[in-house]
Amino acid sequence: MILHLVSPPVSTAEELLGKLRRNPRDWRIEDLVQVAARQGLQVRNDGGSHYIFSAPGVDLHLSIPSRRPIKPIYIERFLELIDRATSARQELP
């Protein structure tokens, strides 16, 4: 099941993204879903304990456990996915 998300206000999502970059500790899956919606990432959860994040044009799929808090390594990989998705969008004609 793919979740269709409503993008949060720009300031809220941008603030969260900045905070994620400064401190990769003590985040919840709801925060990542909110940032993903604003960044144009696809989010899937088939009812299990993991959320799967992906982006069109990026060959990286990231599975993150939804238990709290999310480990910093998952936050770092999530930020890498966002950076790669941003680069892929900028390369489009």
Buried (B, 14 or more C-beta within 10 A) or exposed (E): EEEEBEEBEEEEBBEBBEEBEEEBEEBEBEBBBBBBBBBBBBBBBEEEEBBBBBBEEBEEEBEBEBEEEBBEEBBEBBBEBBEBBBEBBEEEE
